[in-house]
Amino acid sequence: MRSRIVVLISGSGTNLQAIINACKSENYPGDVVGVISNKANVYGLTRAQEENIDAQVLSHQSYDSRESYDQALIKLIDTFKPDLVVLAGFMRILTPAFVQNFNGKLLNIHPSLLPKYQGLNTHQRAIDAGDTEHGVSVHFVTEELDGGPVILQAKVPIFAGDSADDLIARVHEQEHRIYPLVVKWFCQQRLVMENEAALFDGNLLPASGYASEE
């Protein structure tokens, strides 16, 4: 049984595309069955439509509160009967009720080596701090912003003279590699969240997520 994946976006959808491409590969255990954006006319919606994936817009501007929007979003997501909800550049802070509704089947990708640089402008913040490495984290979503248990991280170097755009390009390359992999693990039921901790093949993952010697 292939897992049903719903992806939430707000923009161009490069991570969405990486996941769609992975789903086409042999023996990949899931399919993107729906894409939802809080913004109209973003390229991520076009990507979905070109792949004949149901693409919906649910504008947050049509709702008078974060809570009412999230309740409508839950209802829309539920129409797809998803096994997994993937946040891929979805630029909304989620309410506790939303997170609890999809507890254990909600993934996010964040452009930093969490717990460093939660929130926005992570690339410039890493440069300004004089860091020599930066990266990206895939994590389960909990009520704490960018605070859920980390599943997998990828590191990139920061070179002297790097701009934020240089770093963004380097990090994006790693995002498109690790996000489809984590989604695959979830669809294979190798990855679960229990008591706000990530377990992989039944083993508790360390704070920095899965680490392989390969």
N, C-alpha and C positions, 0 to 999 in steps of 0.2 A: 504494500500500500504506500503510494507516494504521498508525502506530506504536502499540505496546502499552505502556501505562504502568501501573506498580504504585506505589501511594502508601503510605508508612509514616506512621502517626500515633500519638499518645499521648493525644489530647484531643478537643476539640470539632470540629475539622476545618474551620475557616473557609477555609483555603487550599485544602484538598481540594475544598470546594464551589466555589470560584472556578475551579479547574481543570476540574471536572465541567461547570460552566456553559459554560466556553469550548469544551469538546469538542462541545457541542451546536450551536455556531455553524457557519454555512456555511463550508465549505472548511478547517475546522480539521483538522490532519493526524494527530490521535491520539485514542485512547480510553483511559479508565481501565478496565482489565480486572480489577484486584484492589486491595483495600485491606486492609492488615494493621496491627493495633494490638497493642502490648505490654501494653495494659490492657483489661480487659473493661468493658462497660457505659459506654463513652464515646460521646458524641453523634456523633462522626465515623463510627462504625460504622452508626448509624442513617441518617445521610446516604447512605452507600453502599447500604444495603439498600433505601432508598426509591427509588434509581435503578437497582435490580436489578443492582447490581455485587457481585461475590463479595467478601464481607467476612469476614476471618478474625482470630481472636485467637491470638497466640502469647505467652503470659505469660513474662516473664523470671524470674518467681519460681519457675517450674518447673525451672530449670536452676541447676546449682551453680557455674557460672562464666560470665563474659562470653564466653569463647571457645566454650563448648558451645552457648550460646544463639545466638550469631551463626552457627554452623555450621547449626543447625536453621533459622534464619531464611533463610539462603542457599537451603537445600533447598525451603522453602516458596515463596520468591519465584520460584525456577526453575520451579515447576509452572505459573506463568503465562506463561512464555516472554517476558519483558519486553524491550523495546528500551530502556526508560528506567526508572530507579527514582528516585522523588521523595520526599525527606524533607520532611514538612509537619507540623512540631511533634512530631517523633519524638524523645522525650527520652531518648536513649541515646547514650553515647559508643561509637562503633563500633571494632571491633578492626581492626588492619592487614589481617588475612586477609579480612575482609568487604570492606573498601575496595578491596583489590587484585582481588577476585573481580569487582566491578562497575566496575572502573577505566574512567573515561571516559564512563560512563553513569549517574552518580550525582549528583543535584543536591540542594542544600540552600538554605534561606532563613534568614537570620540578621538579627535586629532591631538592626542598627547599621551604621554606615558603616565596614565593615572596611577596614583592619586594626584600627580602634578597637574596643574593648570586646568582645573575644572572650569566650565563656562566657556566664554568666547575669547577670540583673538589669541589662541594658544601659540601660534607660530611666532608672532612678534614677541610675546611674553617670554618664550624660550630663548630667543635671540637676545632680548634685553637683559635677561638674567645671566648671560654669558655661558649658557649650557653648551656642552660639546656634542650632545646627542638629544634627539627628539624622537617622536614616533606616534604610534596610533594604538588604541586599545579597543577591543570588542568586549562588551560586558553585558550581563543581564541588567535589566532596568529595575530599580527599586525606587522607593519614594524619595530618596536622597538624590539630588541632581548630580548626574555623572558619578554616582557613588555606589552603584551596584557591583557585585563581584566580577572581577576581571576574568575573562576566559582566555584571551590570547592577545599578545602585544607584538608589534614589530618595531624595531629601532632603525633610525636613520641618523647619519652624522650631520652635524652642523659645522660648516666650514667658515673660516674667516671671510667676511664680506658678503655672506649670504643675506639675501633679502627674504622677507616673508613669502614672496611668490616662489623663490627658489625652493624653500622648505615645503611649501604647499605641494609643489609638483613631486617632490621626493616622497612625501607622505602619501599622496594619492596613489602612487604606484604600489605601495605596500597595502593600502586599504583594499584595493581591487584584488589583491592576492589573498588576504586573510579573511575578509568578510564572507566570501562564498564558502571557504573552508569551514568556518564556524557554523554557518547555516547547515552545511552538509552534516557535521557532527550532530547537530540538534535533530535533524530529520532522521538520522540513523539511530536516534535514541541513546547515543553515547554520552550526551551532554544533558544534564539536568540541574535545576536549582532547588536546593533544599535548605530551609532555615536561613535564607539569604546568603547561601554559599554555593559556589559552582563545583559540581562533581563531574569528572570525566572518566568514563569506564569504571564508575564506582569509587574513584579516588578523589579526595578533596584537593582542589587546585590551590596552589600558593597565591599569595596576594597579587603577584605580577602575572598570574595566569599560567597556562600550559607552557612548559619549557621542554624542548627536545634537543638532544645532542646531535641530531641529524643535520 
